[in-house]
Amino acid sequence: MRKIFRLVLIISFLCIGLAGQISQETGEDALVAKARYLVGALRANNFKGSIRDFDAAMLKVAGPEKIAEAWKMVTAKAGVFKKQGAARKEQQAPYDIVFITCEFEKEMLDIRVTFDKEKHIAGFHFVPTQLGSYQPPAYSSPGLFEEKDVIVGSGDWLLPGTLTIPKGKGPFPALVLVHGSGANDRDETLGSNKPFKDLAWGLASRGIAVLRYEKRTRVYGAKLKGDLEFANSFTVGDETIEDALAAVILLKTENAIDPEKIFVLGHSLGGMMIPRIAAEGKNLDMAGFIIMAGATRKFEDMFLEQTNYIAGLDGSLSEDEKKQVAEIEKSVKKIKALKKSDLQSQETILMAPVSYWLDLNEYDPVKVVKDIRQPILVLQGARDYQVATEDFENWKKALSPSAGKNTDFKLYPMLNHLFFEGKGKSTPDEYMKIRKNIAEYVINDIAGWLKKSSEPVSKSVK
């Protein structure tokens, strides 16, 4: 699977995820003006005008109707658009990226507009506004570990990654981190929060190596957008599973890592995919798995549930919100009615192709998880409105026959979807406007479980 946007399925076919150094924009140059024009067109529901500066590839995959659908999804969650704010720029050859801070009724979001070398728009999407800078958790000790750059995967899908390795005599047990939905970076960055970096630094301080990497939809957004044949056949296997298994294979070549003690942690969408990762990687002898806020129910139903939750946080639904919810309900019905014969269609529904939804619709995580024979740890925050305690209970029911031997469950009363502490009803502001770290007791629980589960290990998946 994004906490507004990571919390639900949004495959970023309209975006290019690029990392780089951000510098504050000091003048309204031509690119900033084009980005502001795009925002203005969206605000005015001028979707025909919004595509004015798109490049040829964008025009093929993102016409006015699809832009209108995307805008409805944004405003359904963020509320009515109020005004544009500051602009800033980022550059990574051959692309220039402009961020415009946008104030909505319920939250602040940045529109990230990517320009090609001809100064045409090659992609855009909304991301949480970054407020302040990341602060490492107090429970991490950088002097106890070191980090090195690695490349995950092979062929056409090379992904930059970071391997965090404890200092001292190895080999060490290791953990692969698998992202939630959306075009995530290796840290699962959300505003000034980096939960995957919290995990890596916290666990490496406790003697466990951690591998995290950029998601395929972030690094290869332009390629996915430009290759229509591939985009229209895209599945969750392409998005998540192949690269998670490639990360395991990479760790097995690292001298500092014990090849018999490699575990995989999936968060949100990644947690939902753990049973498939285990099944499709059964020959890799993975040592165990951690499901962290992993969904068990249909994504389209959860998307609608989350939309209603966020829209109703103020106690009521406006007429505009009711219309937006009704549009999403139509999309949900369309997803449920999909057939294999629809694969010929180039339609996207809720920003994902038919192939993606069919792949998800054929997958039952609570059924597949029963075949895993390695140890499993299931973690859930009780205040999580994106993946609910209902999902946690579904995992428990599915795994109950082996609960006393290989399976452990942890439900944390004060934690949300990112495993940050809070009180009362969870809201998007907990991710966007508040700087937090994963609770230390979660890190300690994971570290203790990994060490306990390293020996002995059952390594067969039916």
N, C-alpha and C positions, 0 to 999 in steps of 0.2 A: 502490500500500500501506500490528507495531510493536516491534521490537527486543525484547522479549517480545511486545508486542501490535502494534507497527508492523511487526515482522518477518513477520507473517502477515496474512491477510485477516480483519479484523474490522470490518465496517461498523457504525458506532455508532448503530444504531436505538434502543438503549436508553439513549442518553446525550444530553446537551445540552452542547456545548462552549462555555463562556463564559469570557471573560477578565475579570480584575478585580484589585483590590488585596486581598491576603490579610492577614488579621489573626489573631493567635493567639486561640483561644477561651479565655476565662478561667473559664467556668462551664459545667456540663452542662445547657444549656437544653433545651427540648422538642424542637427539631430535631436536636440532637446525640443525644438519647435515642432518637429514631426511627431515626437512622442506625445507632446502635449495636445497636438491636433487629434491623435488617435484617442486619447482619453476624452477629449471634448466630444468627439463623434460618438463614442460609446455612451457618454452621459446623455446625449441628445437622442439616443436610439437611432442614430444615423448610421446603420450598419453598412449600407452601400458606400457611404463616404468613408467609413473606417478602414476600408481596404485600399485607399488611394495610394499609399506608399509601399504596398506589399511587393515582394519579389515574385518572379514567375512561379516558383515552387509553392509559395504560400497561397497564391491565387488558385492553384489547383486543388489544394486541400482545405482551404479555409475561406469559403465564400461568405456572403452576408448572412445566410441562414445559420451557419455554424458559429459565426461570431455572435449572433443574437443568442444562440443557445448557451454559449460560454458566458456571456454577460448575465443572463438570467441566473445561471448557477452562482456567479459571484454575488450578485445582489440578493439572492435568496438567503445567503448566509451572512453577508456583511451588512445588509440593510441598504437603505437609499444612499446613493452617492451625494456627497455634500460639496467637496471642493478639492482642487489640486493643491499640493504643497511643494516642498523643495524638490529640486532635481539634483542628481549626481550621476557620474559617469564611471564606467569600468571598461577596460580595454584588454583584449587578448586576441592577437592577430589570428585570423584576418577580421575579427568581429569587433564592433563597438557596441557597448550596451549602455542604455540610458535607463535609470530608475526614476520614476516620478512617484512621490509619496501621495497617496490618495486617502482622503478622509471619508469614510462611510458612516452611516448612522450608528453602527454597532462596533466598528473597529477601524484601525488604520491598516492599510495594505499598500504595498508598492507594486506598480506595474513595471515589469522588467521587459524592455523592448530591445531586441537584438537587431543590429544593422549589419548587412553584408558590406563588402568593399565598394559596391556601387552606391552605398548609402540608402538601400532599400530595406524594408523591414523583413527580416528572415524568420522572425518568431516573436511571440510575446506571451506572457502569462503573469498572474498576480501571485505575489509572495508576501509573507508577513513582513511588516516594517521592522527593520533592525533598530532596536533602541538600546544603546550602550554596547559594550564589548563583552565578550565571553570571559567569565572568571572560572578558572579551574577549581574543582571541589577541594575543600580543606582536607578531605580524606585521601587525596592523591599525594604521592611523594616522588616528584620528577627525578630526584637523585637515585631512585631505586630501579629505573628502567631507561631504555633508550629506544629511539624510533628510527626506522629506515623506510625509504620509499620502495615500493614494489609495484609490479604490474600483474594484474589478475587477468586471466583469460589468454586467448590466442587468436590468430587469424584476424578477422575483421572487427573484433570486439575487445580490444585491449583496454583495460580500465586501470587508471592510477589508484594506488592504494597506500596504506600506511600499516606497517607491522610494528607493534609496540611489544618490546621484548624485555623481560626482567633482567637485571644485571646479575651476574653470578654464574654458577655452574649449572648448565642445562643437562639434558634437554628438558624443556618445560611443557606442561600441558598447554593447549592453545584453544582459542575460541574464535570462530568466524561470526561476524555480525551481519545480519541480513535485514535490509531496510523495510520500512513501510511503503505505502503507495505514494506515487508522485516521483518527480525527478530529483531525488535526494542526493546530497553530497555524502561523503564518507562519514561525516559527523552527525548526520541527520539534523543539520542546522535548522533552527526555527527561531528567527529573530536573533537574540543574543544567547540563545540556549543551544547546546551541543550535546544531546544525551549520549550519542555513541562515543564521543570523546570522553565523557564522564566514565562510561563503562571501561573504555580502553585504559585510561590512566588509573582508575580505581583498582581494576583487576590486576594490571601489571605491577602495581605497588604491592600486591598480595601474591606475587609469584606466578601469575598466569599471563601468557602471551595472548595478544588480541590482534586480529586482522580486520580492518575495515577498508572499504573501497567505494569509489564513486559509482553511482548507479548507471546502468546502460542508457536509460532514457535521459539522463542528465548529460552524459558525455556525447552521445550520438543523436541528440534531438534533431539536428539538421539532416542527418542521414535518414532517419526514420521518416522525417517529413518529406524528403525529396524522393524516396524510393516508395512509390505508391503501391507497387505489388507487395513489397515486404510489409508496409504499414497496414495494408488491408488483410494480412494473414498473421498479424502480431498476436502473441498469446502471453499468458503469465509465465510460461516456460521460458520464452525469450526475454521477458522483463526481469525475472527473479531467479528461477531455478538453475538455469545453465551457469550463471555467474557465481552463485553460491557454491556449486559443486567445483567450479574452476578454482575458487578460493581454497577449498579443502585440498585439492590436488597441489596447489602451490605450497601450502604449508607442509605437505609431506616431503618436499624437496629441501626444506630449511633445516640445516644442521642443528640449530638451537631448539627445534621443536621435536617432541616425542611423537612419532607418526601414529602411535597407538592410543594417543590421548588427545585427539582432535574432536572438539565439540562444535555444534552450530546453534547459535541463538537467533531466532527470528522475532522481530517486533512488528506488531500490527499485521499488515499484509504478509510480512516475512514469517510471523508466527503462524498465520493461517496456512502457509505453504510448507511448514516443517514436515508434515507427513509425506508430502510429495518429494521433498528434498531427500528424506530418508529412503523412500521407495526407489527413486530414480538414481540414488547414489549408493545402493546397497552393496556394490562391489568395492566401495572405498573404505569400508571398515571404520566408519565414524563411531566415536566412543559414546555419544549421547547427544541430547537435544534439549534446548530451553525454548519454551513458548512464552513470549512476553506480550501480554495483551493481544493474543491471537484470536481472530474472529473465527466463528464456526458457522455463522448463518450467511445467507445470500447477500452479496455486497450491495445489490440494488435496493434491497429492503433496508439495509443499514444506512445507506445514503439517504433514503427518504426519512427514516427515523431521526437521523442527525439533523436533517434540514428542519424538521418540525421542532426538534428540541431547541435549536439555536433561535429559530424564528419566535418561539414562545417564551424566551427567557425574560422578556419584559412583561409577561403575564397575559398577552393577547396577540392576535394575528391581525395585521392590517389587511385591507382589501388587496393591496399590491402583493403582500406576502402570501395571501391565500391563492392568488393567481399563479405565483411562482411555484408554490407547492403543488398545485394542480398540474402544472406543466411537467414537473418531475414525476408525478404519479403516472402520467401518460407514458413517459419514458420507461418507467419501471414495468408497466404492463407490456410494452413493446419488447423489452428484454426477456421477459418471461415467455413470450410467445415465439421467440426465435427458434428456427429449425436449421438443420445442417444445410439445406438448400439455400438459405439466406447468405451463405458464405460468399456467393458471387456478388453480393451487394457491396458497394463502396461506402455505405452509410456509416456514420458514427453516432453512437447513442451515449449520452452523458460523457462525451469526449473520448470514447474508446470505440474501436472497430467491432463489428459483429463477431469476428474470430476470437477476440478477447473474452467477450461475454459468454460465448458458447463453451470456451475452455473452462471458465469458472463454473458455468452451470452444470457441467459434467463431473465436477469435483465435489466430493463429500469428505471434508477433513476429519470428521469424527468417525467415519467408517475406515478411512485409510490409516488413521493413527493407531488403530487396534493391532495392526500388523507389526508395529515397531517393537523390537525386543531389547533395544538399548535403553538405558535410563532416560527418563524424561522429567524435567522440572517445568511446572506451569505457574506463571506469575501473573497476578491481576491486581489492579487498583480498584477499590470499591467505588471511587468517585469518578471513574472513567465513563463518560457518556458516549464515547465512540465505539468501544468494544465493552460490552456490559458484563456484569456478573453472570448474566444468563449464559454467555459464552463460556465463562469459567466453569460453570456447573455442567455444561455440555461436555467439556473435556473430562471432568471428573467422572461423569457417568460412563463415558466411553472407555476410560482407563481403569475403572474401579477394580476389575479382576486382578490387575497387577499392582494396585496402589501400594500394597504392603512391601513389595519387593523392589520395583524399579522406578516407581513414579512418586513424585512429591509435589505438593500444591501449596502455594502461598497467596493468601488474599490479604491485601493491605488496606485497612480502613480509611486512611487519610490520603491515599495517592490517586493521581489522575492518570491519563493515558500515557504521559511521559514519565510516570513514576516520580513526579514532584509532589511534595506535601502541600496540602491546602485544607480549607474548611468550607463546609456548606456546599452549595451546588457548584459544580465545575463549569467554567466558562472559557471561551476562547482567549480572554484576557490573560489567563494563567500562562499561556504560551507566548502571546504576542507582546505583552507589556510588562511582564514580571520576569526578572532574571533569577533562574533557579538551577539547581543541580539534582540529579537523581539522588534519592535518599540514601544515606550511607548504609543503613541496615539492608537495603536491597543488594548493594555491592557485597556486603559481608555474607548474605545468604547465598548469592551466586557463587562466590569464591569457595565457601564451605562445601556447597553441593558439588562443585566441580572436583575438588580434591577428594571428597568422599567417593565420587563416582568413577574416578580414574582407575581404581583397582578394586575388585576385578571387574571386567567389562564383558558383557555379552554382545557379540558382534553380528548377529544375524537378523536380517529382515525377511520375513516370508515373501 
